[in-house]
Amino acid sequence: MSKYDVIVLGSGPGGYVTAIRASQLGLKTAIVEKESLGGVCLNWGCIPTKALLKSAQVFEYLKHAEDYGLKVKDAEHDFDAVVKRSRNVADGMSKGVQFLMKKNKIDVIKGFGTLKTGKKVEVDGTVYSADHIIIATGARSRELPSLPQDGKKVIGYREAMTLPSQPKKMIVVGSGAIGVEFAYFYNSMGTEVTIVEYLPRIVPVEDEDVSKQLERSFKKSGIKIMTSSEVTKVDTSGKGVKATVKTKKGEEILEADLVLSAVGIKSNIENIGLENVGIAVDRDKILVNDYYQTNIPGYYAIGDVTPGQALAHVASAEGILCVEKIAGQHVEALDYGNIPGCTYCSPEIASVGLTEKQAKDQGIDIKVGKFPFSASGKASASGNKDGFVKVIFDAKYGEWLGCHMVGAGVTDMIAEAVLGRKLETTGHEVLKTVHPHPTMSEAVMEAVADAYDEVIHL
């Protein structure tokens, strides 16, 4: 029986990062993966979807070339080629993880891993043991009882990335990150898209102003949006689908080629042996402490199977913290209040910290600043003026409570706010930090200036 210091179950952005950090710390490490290295994120999530979205963005530029003084005749898209490019990008990233496993001398065990008592993992009949076993099995598309997925007419994100042909009409159920990203992609490619959202506004976890801006931008691009609405049943017996949607005004029947269910995720915790070992679970999540230890010594869990935010960068951070604690390093618990969230539709969304409503609900006296990209020289020059930067500060101490952005390239800008909050930066310090001109990032400084009644360009 092979013996390791650490065995990681699952090789997504939580699992493979955890394994590499463990190896760097001198721990003999193995990783178990039933499909492709890199997990959902690299193969079916974060990376290939961004490749699809980039193709959509380039196609949109071509369609609006005359806005930039350029002429492009009869710009066309090849849906199969767009999908193929996305798959090639994913394959390249997965090969990169294979290289990293070899470089860091990590044993890759192919197959389905099941936890056993006594700090053991069984993979397709072979038993391995370790002092520390880390569960990083991730999640998959969640299914609603009223919306069972058949993989053809009612699909999840995985099928949405590799459809054999482009649908003429599509219904997207759910308007979180997955829903709005695919809505943008397919709409840009020429599919008629309708978003159905159960809550009163799209991207409901975001600041209300961000939701309003994205809805305006989406409607302008031709996407139909139905909020406070619910798909109660889907008829797939005909050529396409007929979705019954319950709205405030009554029932409505929508017809489309297919329905994309984007109503969240379901943790992959079935059949991995949690019950055998006695690991505590609550509402589909493995219970852990601040250092990702379960209730059973020697067993840990990170990423989407735990109660924290289901984001790739969160899983990576949790895994690194977990193995550094195992290795005896001094570590601080992760601050889940300072995790950035990014959505890569167009315009993009990026946010961190409290929304304006959350701050007010907590009874905090706040200063709020907002700077629209319509007043940004760089945004005007680039032709992407939709959106804004919004900042929220504690009025008494100047603490940076939240930052919310919607616009072109904002997912690359949010780290300034995350780092600033980590360093307990005040509004005054941001205001006196010289930002380069002309850039989109100037909007952060200008929004802060607006909060303190010092804004120049409004």
N, C-alpha and C positions, 0 to 999 in steps of 0.2 A: 504493500500500500504506500503510495507516494505521500510524503509529508511536506507541508509548506508552513511558512509563517502566516501567510495571508492567502485566502482564496476569495476571489471576487466573482459573484454570480451575476452575469450580465455585462456587456461591453459597450453600453451607450456612453454619452459624455460624462455620466457619473462614474460608471464602471471602469472604463479604460484609463481615465485620468487618475482615479484612485489607485489602480494597479501600478501606473507609472510612478506616482509619488511614493507608493510603498517600496518599490524597487529602488528608487533614489535614496530612500532612508535605510537601505541595506537589508530589507526584508525579502526572503525568498517568496516569490509571488506567482500565482497562477490565476488565469481568468477563464471562466466558462461561458461559452456563447453558442446558442442553438442555431443562429442564422448567420448574419454577416457582422464582422467587427465594425464597431461604430454605432450599432443599435439603430433605433428608429431615427434619431436625430440626423446622423450622417447619411443613412440610406433611404429613409422615407419621410423625413421631417424637415428640420431646420435648413439643411444644406440644399437638397434638391428643390425645395419650394422656392428658395431664393434664386436659384438658377432659372426657374420658370418665370418668376416675377421680373427678373432682369430682361428676359426675352420680351415680356409684355411691355416693359418700360421703353426698350429700344424701338419696338414696333410703334408705340405711341409717338415717340420722337419722329419717326419716319412719316407718320400720318400727319404730323403738324410741322413738317420741315419748313413750309412757307412762312411760319411764324418767325423763323430764324433767318429769313432771306435766302433759303435754299429751295431747290426744286428736286423732288424725287417723284418719278413717274410710276404710278400704279404699284405702290408698295404692297407686297403680299406676304402672308405668313404661311409657313409649312408646319402644321400642327405636329405631325410625326417627328419632324426634325427638332422642333422645340422640346418635345418630350425626350427625344434621344440625347440631346445636349444635357438636359437635366440629369439623366441616368449616368452619362459619362462623367459628369462632375461628381456625383455621388460615389461612383466606382473608384474614381481617383482618390477621393478622401478616405474611403475604406482601405484602399491599398496603403495609404499613408499611415493608417493606424496599425496595419500589419507590420510595416517597417518599424514603427515605434515599439511594438511588442518585442521584436527581435533585438533592436538596439538596447532595450532595457532588460533583456534576458528574462522576459516573462513567458511562462509556459501557457500556450493557448490550448484549452481543452474544448474540442468541438462536441456539441451534444446538449441534451436537456438535463440540467442539474436539479437534483432533489436533495433537500436538507435532511440530514440524519442526526440523531442524538450523538453526543460525544464529540462534537466539533468535526463532523464528517459531511462530505458531499458525495452523492452517487451520481455518476454521469453515464447513462446508457450501460449500466451493469458494473462499471468500475468504480471503486470507492477511493476517495482521496480524503486526507485529513489535514487540518490546519489549526494553529492556535487561535486564529481569528478568521471568521467567515463573514463577508460583507455582502448583503443582499442589495443588488442594484438592477432589478429586473424590469423597471420602467412601467410604461402604461400603453394602452391602446385606445382606439376610438370607442367611446361609450355608446351603447345602443339604448334607445327608448322603446318601451313596450309598443307604443303607437307607431314606431318607425323602425321595424326590424330591417337590418341590412341584408340584401341578397347579393351584394357585390356587383350587380349589373345595372339595375334601375334605382336602387336605393344604396348609395355607396358611402364609404368613409374616406378619410383623407388619403389613405394608401391607394385606393383605386383611382381617386381624383387626379393623381400624379401620372398615371399611365393609361389613360383611357385610349382605346383603339381608334376612336374618331372623336372629333369635336362635336359636342351637343349644340343644337340650335337654341334650345331653351333649358335653363337649369334653375332649380329651386335650392337655395342654400338655407338650411335650418340651423340657426344659431349665428350670432354675430360677434363671437370672441375672435381672437387672433386668427385661428384656422379658417373660420367662416369668412371674414372680411378679406383675408389674403387671397383665397380662392375666388371669391366674388370679383375682386379686382382683376385677377389674372384672366378669368374666362370672359368677363365683360370686355377687357382690352382686346382679346382675341376675336371678339365679335359675337359671342354667345349672349343671348337675352337672359339676364340674371335677375331673380327676385330673392331678396333676403327676408326670411321670416324670423322675428325675434320675439320671444315670450315676454321679455321685460319692456318697460316703456321707452327705452332708447338703445341704440346699437352701441357696441363696445361698452357694456354697462359698468365694467370695473373702472373705467377711466373717468376723469373729471368731466362734469356735464358740458362744459364749453368745448372740450375735445370731441365729445359725442356729436354735438350740434354741427361742428365744423366738418367732421367726416361725413355726416349725413348730407350736408350741403354739397360737398365735393362729389360724393357718390351719385347723388341725384343728377347733378350737372353732367356726369359722364354716362347717364342713362340707366343706372341700376335702380330697380324698384325696391322700396323698403317698406316692410309691414312690421310695425312694432306693436306691443301689447297683443300679440297674435300667437296662435298655437296650432301646429299641425296635429289634428286629432286622428286622422287615418290616411292611408295611402293605398290607392287601387293600382296595382301593377299588371292587371289582367290584359290590358290592351297593348297597343304598340308602344306607347310611352307610359307616363304616370299621371294619375289624377290625385292631387292632394287636397284633402278637405281642411281648410284653415278656419279656425274659430277666431273671430275678431270682435271688437267692441260693438260693431254694427250688425253682427250676425255671421253666419257661415258663408264662406266663399270657396269655390272650386278652382284650383289652379292646375293648368295642364302644362306638362314639360316633358322633355326627353328623359330626364333623371332628377333625382333628389340627392343632394349631398348633405349628410347628417354631420353637423359640426357642433354637437351639443356637449362637448367636454370629453374627458378621458376616464378610463377605468384601469385601476392598478392591476398589474400582472402578478397577483399573489396566489392564484389558484394552482394546486397540484405541485407546489414547490417544496412541500413538506413542513410548512409552518406548524400544522397541527401535530405532526410527529414530534417536533421539538418542544412544543408548548409556547411558541412565541405569541405574545399578545397583539391582537388586532382590534381596531375600533373603526367602524364605518369605512371599510375598504382600505384602511391605512395601517401600516405597522407602527406600533407605538415605540418611540425612542426618547432618550434623554438629550441633553444639549450636545453630547458627543457621539450621538447616533448608536448608542448601545441599546439593544432590546432588553427585555426582562430576563433573558437567558444569557448568562455570561459566555463570552466568546462569539456571540452572534450580533451582528450590526445591520443597519439598513440605512440607505441614503436614496435621494432622488424622489421620483414620482410615487414610490410606494410608501413614502412617509408624509406627514401632514403639512410640510412646508409648501411653498409655491412650486408648481410643476413646470420648472424652467430648466433648460440645459445648463445654464451658468450656475444655477442654484445647486444642481446635482454635483457639478464639478467641485464647487466650493465646499460642499458638505463632505464629499469623499476625501478631499485633501485634509480637511480639519480632522476627520475621523482617523485617518492613518497617522497623522502627526501626533495625535493623542495616544494612539497605540504605541508609537515609537518613543513615547515619554517626553515629547516636546511640550513647552508651555503654549497652550492655545486658548483663544478667547471664543466664546460661543458666537455663532453667526448672528448678525443683526438683521432679522427679517424685515425690519421697517426701512431698511436702506437697500432694497433689491430693485434694480431697474427692470422695467417691463418694456418690451419693444414689439411693435406690430409693423409688418413690412409691406402693407398695401401702399397705394399711392393716393393721397399723401400718407407718409409714414407717421406712426405714433410712438412716442417714447415718454416714459414717466417714472418718477420715483417719489416716495414719501406720501404725505397726506394730500388728498384733494381739498379744495376749498370747503366743500360741505363737511368732510370729516373733521377738519380743523374747527369749524364753527360748532359742529355737534359736540366737540370736546370742550367747548366753552373758551377757546383760546382767542385772545384779542390779536387779530392778524393784520398784516399789510399785504395787499395783493397787487402785483404788477403784471402787465400784459403788453407784449410788443408784437404787432402783426408783421408777417413777412411782406405784406404789401408796401411797408415803409422801409424795407431792406434793399439797399443797392444791389447786393449780390443776388438776392432772390429775383429782383426785376431783370437783371442782366441774364440770369439763367432761365428765365421764363417760367419759374415755379413760385408764384406769389401766394398760393393758398396756404393758410395756416398761421400759427403764432407760437410764441413762447410765453408761458404763464408761470409766475413764481409766487410762492406763499411764504411769508416770514412771520415769526413771532414778533409782535409790535414792541414788546417790552425789552427783550434781550437780543433781537436780531437773528435768532436761530432760523436757519433755512429749513422750513418744514416740508416743502414739496415743490416739485418742478414738473410741469406738464407741457409737452411739445407736440405739435402736429404740423407736418410740412415735409418738404423734400430733404432727405439726409439727416433727419433729427435723431435717428437711431445711433448715428455716429457722434452726436453732440451730448447725449444725456450723461455720459461718464463725467463730465465737468461737475454736474450737480451731485452725482453719487460721491465723487471724491471730496467735493466741498463739504458735503454733509458729514462724511467720515471724519474730516479734519475739524469739524465744528466751526466751519467758516460762517461769518456773519454777512448780512447784506452789505454793510459798509465795505467789507474786504473785497467782495465780488465787484462792487461798484468801482473800487480803486485799482482793480486788476486790469491792466491795459489789454484789450482784445484787438486782434488784427483786423484791418479794414482793407478791402471789403470781404467779409465772410458771413456765412449764415450764423456762426457762433456769436457774432456781435449782438444778436438778438437777445442772448442771455443777459448780457450787461445792460442792454437797453430796457429789458423787462424789469430788472432789479431797480434801475433808475426810475422807472415808472412807479414802482412800489414806494419809493422814497421821494416822489415829486421832484425828481431831477432829470427826467427824460428830455433828451435834446431833439430827437428826430420824430416827434409826434406833435 
